[in-house]
C-alpha cells in the first residue's frame, strides 16, 4: 500500500476576518476534495462545498468572514489514477474576544511585549518614539523648511565657472576623459 504522511497545520483567525485554507498538490492532475470533521473527537467527516459562508476553489477554501462554526479540522484529500490520500490536515481555530476576555488588553500594544521581555529602557524608548512620531504628525513645518534649505545648499556647492550649467554626468565624463591615455596599437 501507498503510505503518504499528511502535512499538519494550525491556523488561527479572529471572528469576522477572512482566511484561506490552502492545499497545493504536487501533481496538476490530482483532484482536490475537502472534508471537515463533524466533531472534535469524531471520526465522521462531511464533504465541504461552497455556500454562503465559504467558497471552495481549485486549491483551497476561502472563508470571507469567519464565524465560530468554521472552526474545526479540515482535510485536503487528493485523488489521482485511482489512488486517494490526505495531503494536508488543517486545524482552524476561530478566535473570539467574547470567549477569551482575559486575553484582550486595553493597554498599548508595546506594553504587552514589554511584560514579556521586562526591559524598562526599551519601554521608555518606545514612548519617546511614539512622542516624536506624534510631534512630526502634528505638522512641524519649520523643520521641513530647514531641511529643504539645507538640501538646496548642498545642490549648489561645488563646480567651477567653466563647468557651470553642466550636469554631474558631464563633469565626471570630462574629468575621466582628461585622465585617459590613448590606446597603443
N, C-alpha and C positions, 0 to 999 in steps of 0.2 A: 504494500500500500504506500501511497504518497503521503508523507508527513510534512506539513508546512506549519511553521510557527507563526502565529498571528502577532502582528505588531500591536502593542497595547499602549493607549494614550489616555490622558485625562485632560479634559478641557473644562474651564470654568467660565461662565457667562453670567452677568448680572441680569435680573429680570428687566425686560424692556429693551435690552440691547440685542444686536444681531450676532450670529455666529455661523461658522461654516465647518461642517464635518467633512473631511477630505479623505478620499481613497484613490490612490494612483496606482493602478495595476501596471506591471512591467510590460505586459503584452497589450497591444491595442485591439486584439481580437477577443479578449475576455469580456464577458458581460458582467455588469455590476448589479447586485441586488442588495438592498439594505434591510436589515432586520433589527427589531428592538425587543429586549427582554420585557416580558409582561410585568414582572415584579422583581424586587431586589434579589430574592433568593429563588426565583422561579427558573426552571429550565425551558419554559414555554416562551416562544418568540412570535411576534407578528410582523408581517412584511410592512415596511414603511412606504407609503405612497404620498404623492403630492396632495395637498389640500389647502385650506385657508391659512393654516398656521405654519406650514413648511413646504419647501419646494425640493423635490428630488431631481437632480440634474445628472449629466453623464458621469461625473467623477466625485459627486458628493451630495450633501444635504445642506441647503441654505435655510436657516431659521431667521426670518427677518425681525421678529420680535419675540424674544424668549419668554416663556411662561414656565411656572413651576412644573407643569405636567410634561415638559420637554426633557426634563432630567431623566437619566437612566443610562443603560448600557446599550450601545448601538454596535452592530456587527456588519462589516462590509464583506459580502460573500461574492466570490468570483467564480465564474464557470467558463471553461474552455475545453473543447474536444471531449465533452462528457465528464470531465473532472470538475469537482466542486470543492472549494476551500475558503476559509475565512482569512482574509488578508489583514484586516485592521479591526481592532475592537476599541471603541472609544467610550469612556465613561464621561458623560456630560453632567456637570454639576451646575444647576441653576441657583445662583446666589441671590438672596433677598435680604434687605436690611431689616425687614419686619421679623424675619426668622432669627436674625443674629444681631439684635440691637446693641449688644456689648462690643461688637467689632466696629461700630460706626463711631467716629470721633468728631467732636466739634472743634478741636484744636487744629492749628495749621499743619499741613502735611509733613513739614520737616521735623516737627516735634515728635511725631511717631518714630521717625528714623533716628532722631537723637536719643530716644529712650532705648533703642536697640544698641547703639554704639556708645552711649554715655560719654559724650565729649563736649564739655561746656564751651570751649573756644570755638568749636565748629558752630554751635548754636548762635553765638554772638556774631560770627562771620555771616551766617545765613540772614540774620536780622539786618546787619549792615548792608548786605547786598540788596535785600528787599527794599530798604530805605532808599538806597541810591537809585534803584530802578524806579521807585515811585517819584523821586525828585526829578529824574530825567523825563518821565512821562508827563509831569505837571507842566512842562513847557519852559525849560530853561533856555530861552532864545539867545541870551547874551553869550553863553558858552558856545553855541553854534556859530555865531558871528566871529568870535575869536578864532575858532578852528578854520573857518573859511579864509580869514585874513592871513593866518599862518600858512595855509596851503598856497595862497596866491604869491606870498613872498618866496616860497620855495620854487615855484614855477618860473619866476623871473630872475633867479640867481644864476650866474654863470654865462658863458658865451661872450666872445669879444665883439668889437664893432663889425669886423668883416664877416662874422658868422650870424649877425643879426638877421632875423627873418627866416632863417633856415631851420628846419625841424631837427630833432635829435638824431634821426636816422642819417640825414645828410651830413651832419657834423661828424658822426662816427665813421662814415664812409670816407670823408675827406681825410680824417686822421689816419685811418687804416691804409689808404692808398699812398700816403706820403711815406709810410714806413716800408712799403713793399719794394722789393728789388725785382728787376726784370728777369724773366726766365732765361736761362742759358740753353742754347740749342745743342 
